[in-house]
């Protein structure tokens, strides 16, 4: 439970003014986090919480607000802790980590210190605008693009996704219409960004908010359908990225993971 319910409740309220106004709301959010499934789906839900993609319903406004657990823009607003011998329960299993780094009571980095002279590891970072410190035991890579969605934002990917969705939603006769509607939406967003002096396919734009969000909004409006593609679903685009447009950075990252994994040795407690 990290720092425990009592200290996390006011933190949630402070990070989400106007959205989490009552202690009971904050406690409900914490309970949902504590009951995440111990599988890949639970991992995805945890990632969405940390990225601020999960929402909370605000009764006064009768709409959902994105929930913030960590203040990324103003790090000084967060609370940081490091603890050793961190123990927690996962289903029937009791797990102990040697060292854990917590942000606002949430474990975000877990370190095992067994056989410290033989450590092998890999870490991936957002684009931080700094040089990473050298570490002989840790392979470190920093993302070159503004965010992960930049690696999914290509005309070929978006058109392939639209083609697949048109076929699934309405059948083969509607595929051409979904394709052409996507092409038009891409053209409109491209023009809008260029008017603002931005390269629509640059690594430096925030692809999720500046490209994909207005794209799908226009796309579904033109089809006179509710928007079926929100930010929490952008990961689905990965399945439609053609091999020839996969960024070399992704290939290198996957190769690095394999190389580190091949050096790994099973942990033996004594």
Buried (B, 14 or more C-beta within 10 A) or exposed (E): EBBEBEEBBEBBBBBBEEBBBEBEBBBEBBEBBEEBEEEEEEEBBBEBBBBBBBBBEBEEEEEEBBBBBBBEEEEEBBEEEEEEEBEBEEEEEEEEBEBBBBBBBBBEEEBEEEEEEEBBBBEEEEBEEEEEEEEEEBBBBBBEBBBBBBBBBBBEBBBBBBBBBBBEEBEEEBBEBBBEBBBEBBEBBBEBBEEEEBEBBBBEBBBBEBBBBBBBBBBBEBBEEEEEBEBBEBBEBBEBBEEEEBBEBEEEBEEBBEEBEEEEEEEEEE
